[in-house]
Amino acid sequence: MNFSRPEQLQELESKSEFDLLIIGGGIVGSAALQMASSKGLDSILLEKNDFASGASSRSTKLLHGGIRYLPQLQFGLVKESLLEQKILVKLLGELYKPLKLLAPIYKDDGFSDLPKIFQFNAVSSIAFKIGLTLYDFLGSRDKNQKHLNIDKSETKKLFPILKQEKLKKSFMFQDAQTDDAKLVVTLLRNAVEINNAKAINYMEIKDITKNSSKYKIKVLNTLNNREHTLYATNIIAATGVHNLPGEYKEKSSKIKYSGGAHLVLRGDPLKINGHGILLPRTEDNRIMFVLPWFGNTIVGTTDTESFSGSLDRPFANNQDKEYLIKHVKKYFDIKDMEYISSWSGVRALIDNKLTSTKNVSRGHFFKNIDDRFIQISGGKLTGFRLIAKESLELLFDKKFDLERLSFTKEVLELSNQFSETDLEICFQHYCIAKPTDYMLRRTHLSWFNENGGKNEIRKIIGKFENKNIEKETLKELDDEGLLYKNN
Ligand SMILES: Cc1cc2nc3c(=O)[nH]c(=O)nc-3n(C[C@H](O)[C@H](O)[C@H](O)COP(=O)(O)OP(=O)(O)OC[C@H]3O[C@@H](n4cnc5c(N)ncnc54)[C@H](O)[C@@H]3O)c2cc1C
């Protein structure tokens, strides 16, 4: 069956019982669906908005080896993340993009992730060097993946507008990027088209009741307000920052929010030439990234306890944007920093009453909600395979793993400018139901064009039936903070 919404809804008319229901179409739920369906489990995933519309399209897109856990002496987590990179490079095809990152060492401005004692000038570069050597060792890296020492003049050649004053030297190390939203829809396309699973967006789980050996699930199709009743023997709630629905709400995992904003800059105004860079220290003692992104540049992220907008649609506010611009200007010789677009996401962190979200573990956590019903929260994009695998192995007495993904090249070839052919492909194979699904998460049209790609809307909406679609699309782009106010 095609990964198309109408085809799957049609099938749901004659089928209502499943071995496994997955609530939430972010990276964790989608990976769990691919793994479960590859082992023959009759599985369905339902998402209340669009797939990847939560944290899984709003991340910094790094599949990182966990270098920032080294100063916290979390060697296990670093080793696990580095091993994960080695596995993912084989499974994700073109969706795994190796990336070289520069770590510049400045006098009086040691990396804020290092413990205070290692931030002093005399020891900061030695401490960093030891850390990177350990990183290479824990990741059993071969020669061409090991970190490099880069002197000041070479740094200038590679990053011509990076500030040189007080720069002592730099290191270059290897990490990786992905395209989070495209990875999610590729996992789902594999699950549906190859393994015969179901994954439908705009289907909100409203209530769950226990019914002898099965759960009875009330689902609302939010696009036509039609209710469906389904039955499942097992449930995995991969609901990110959201509470469980209905009567199970009180049993939801207790989490704490952390907002993270990013800016998209047109082209390569910071002259990073396809490399990433780690900015050592923000005013609130964090690190920040400047990264290449499909011909453009992304800058991020913030880490704030509050965020603007809703949990479903957070947006980067003026304060977030000023913060990001200010710190780029701290490290780059650039006067006017213009950006095309911005986004914000909300992380789910364990609520262990620490004062600052920056110090809370990025680890994931499971909660047994009921018999054969678990909730999974937190974690990192980088750890999605492990998290999904663990959640399935908690419910079923067998081993699961991700299969090598198909369609990885195709999904990256979807153009970031309007293309009638691509729009049709997205209807047939990437389950789009709204123009914004195509503009925000199957392509980068809204991120890479002025005003959220508003000028292209007329061409896109013609293909959708809903009469109010133009107004709704503009409202959604506005909620995301993508419409410039004077237009
Ligand atoms: C700003 C930011 C930067 C980050 N950067 C990185 C990074 O560079 N590298 C990295 O490894 N990690 C990063 N992360 C972390 C990573 O993005 C998250 O760990 C990951 O995306 C979480 O995926 P998820 O599937 O658990 O949740 P989500 O992607 O949030 O998915 C949960 C889904 O559940 C759906 N849902 C909830 N309730 C219901 C219901 N009742 N019915 C149906 N559906 C429902 C929601 O709509 C949502 O789509 C970052 C996170 C943020 C916010």
The ligand as an SDF file (V2000), in Angstrom:
LIG
                    3D

 53 58  0  0  0  0  0  0  0  0999 V2000
   15.4620   22.8230   20.0120 C   0  0  0  0  0  0  0  0  0  0  0  0
   15.8350   21.3780   20.0170 C   0  0  0  0  0  0  0  0  0  0  0  0
   17.0670   20.9850   19.5040 C   0  0  0  0  0  0  0  0  0  0  0  0
   17.4240   19.6390   19.5090 C   0  0  0  0  0  0  0  0  0  0  0  0
   18.5820   19.2600   18.9040 N   0  0  0  0  0  0  0  0  0  0  0  0
   18.9340   17.9650   18.8820 C   0  0  0  0  0  0  0  0  0  0  0  0
   20.0970   17.5560   18.1700 C   0  0  0  0  0  0  0  0  0  0  0  0
   20.7510   18.3420   17.4850 O   0  0  0  0  0  0  0  0  0  0  0  0
   20.4420   16.2440   18.2390 N   0  0  0  0  0  0  0  0  0  0  0  0
   19.7130   15.3290   18.9460 C   0  0  0  0  0  0  0  0  0  0  0  0
   20.1220   14.1710   19.0040 O   0  0  0  0  0  0  0  0  0  0  0  0
   18.5610   15.6740   19.5640 N   0  0  0  0  0  0  0  0  0  0  0  0
   18.1520   16.9650   19.5330 C   0  0  0  0  0  0  0  0  0  0  0  0
   16.9730   17.3340   20.1210 N   0  0  0  0  0  0  0  0  0  0  0  0
   16.1340   16.3210   20.7450 C   0  0  0  0  0  0  0  0  0  0  0  0
   15.2310   15.6110   19.7210 C   0  0  0  0  0  0  0  0  0  0  0  0
   14.7030   16.5200   18.7960 O   0  0  0  0  0  0  0  0  0  0  0  0
   14.0920   14.9140   20.4660 C   0  0  0  0  0  0  0  0  0  0  0  0
   14.6460   14.0760   21.4510 O   0  0  0  0  0  0  0  0  0  0  0  0
   13.2370   14.0370   19.5520 C   0  0  0  0  0  0  0  0  0  0  0  0
   12.8390   14.7220   18.3980 O   0  0  0  0  0  0  0  0  0  0  0  0
   12.0030   13.5750   20.3320 C   0  0  0  0  0  0  0  0  0  0  0  0
   11.2270   12.7550   19.4940 O   0  0  0  0  0  0  0  0  0  0  0  0
    9.8640   12.1310   20.0010 P   0  0  0  0  0  0  0  0  0  0  0  0
    9.3860   11.2080   18.9430 O   0  0  0  0  0  0  0  0  0  0  0  0
   10.0480   11.5640   21.3690 O   0  0  0  0  0  0  0  0  0  0  0  0
    8.8720   13.3740   20.2350 O   0  0  0  0  0  0  0  0  0  0  0  0
    8.1360   14.3290   19.1950 P   0  0  0  0  0  0  0  0  0  0  0  0
    8.8890   14.5180   17.9530 O   0  0  0  0  0  0  0  0  0  0  0  0
    7.7580   15.5570   19.9380 O   0  0  0  0  0  0  0  0  0  0  0  0
    6.8080   13.5150   18.8170 O   0  0  0  0  0  0  0  0  0  0  0  0
    5.7330   13.3100   19.6880 C   0  0  0  0  0  0  0  0  0  0  0  0
    4.4570   13.3330   18.8530 C   0  0  0  0  0  0  0  0  0  0  0  0
    3.3610   12.8200   19.6060 O   0  0  0  0  0  0  0  0  0  0  0  0
    2.1850   13.4280   19.1040 C   0  0  0  0  0  0  0  0  0  0  0  0
    1.0860   13.2360   20.0590 N   0  0  0  0  0  0  0  0  0  0  0  0
    1.0470   13.6380   21.3490 C   0  0  0  0  0  0  0  0  0  0  0  0
   -0.1340   13.3120   21.9050 N   0  0  0  0  0  0  0  0  0  0  0  0
   -0.8810   12.6680   20.9520 C   0  0  0  0  0  0  0  0  0  0  0  0
   -2.1930   12.1090   20.9100 C   0  0  0  0  0  0  0  0  0  0  0  0
   -3.0300   12.1560   21.9600 N   0  0  0  0  0  0  0  0  0  0  0  0
   -2.6280   11.5210   19.7540 N   0  0  0  0  0  0  0  0  0  0  0  0
   -1.8050   11.4670   18.6610 C   0  0  0  0  0  0  0  0  0  0  0  0
   -0.5600   12.0200   18.6520 N   0  0  0  0  0  0  0  0  0  0  0  0
   -0.0910   12.6090   19.7700 C   0  0  0  0  0  0  0  0  0  0  0  0
    2.6390   14.8910   18.9620 C   0  0  0  0  0  0  0  0  0  0  0  0
    1.7810   15.6300   18.1250 O   0  0  0  0  0  0  0  0  0  0  0  0
    4.0590   14.7420   18.4280 C   0  0  0  0  0  0  0  0  0  0  0  0
    4.1240   14.8500   17.0130 O   0  0  0  0  0  0  0  0  0  0  0  0
   16.5580   18.6740   20.0780 C   0  0  0  0  0  0  0  0  0  0  0  0
   15.3100   19.0620   20.5770 C   0  0  0  0  0  0  0  0  0  0  0  0
   14.9390   20.3960   20.5120 C   0  0  0  0  0  0  0  0  0  0  0  0
   13.5670   20.7960   20.9730 C   0  0  0  0  0  0  0  0  0  0  0  0
  1  2  1  0
  2  3  1  0
  2 52  2  0
  3  4  2  0
  4  5  1  0
  4 50  1  0
  5  6  2  0
  6  7  1  0
  6 13  1  0
  7  8  2  0
  7  9  1  0
  9 10  1  0
 10 11  2  0
 10 12  1  0
 12 13  2  0
 13 14  1  0
 14 15  1  0
 14 50  1  0
 15 16  1  0
 16 17  1  0
 16 18  1  0
 18 19  1  0
 18 20  1  0
 20 21  1  0
 20 22  1  0
 22 23  1  0
 23 24  1  0
 24 25  2  0
 24 26  1  0
 24 27  1  0
 27 28  1  0
 28 29  2  0
 28 30  1  0
 28 31  1  0
 31 32  1  0
 32 33  1  0
 33 34  1  0
 33 48  1  0
 34 35  1  0
 35 36  1  0
 35 46  1  0
 36 37  1  0
 36 45  1  0
 37 38  2  0
 38 39  1  0
 39 40  1  0
 39 45  2  0
 40 41  1  0
 40 42  2  0
 42 43  1  0
 43 44  2  0
 44 45  1  0
 46 47  1  0
 46 48  1  0
 48 49  1  0
 50 51  2  0
 51 52  1  0
 52 53  1  0
M  END
$$$$
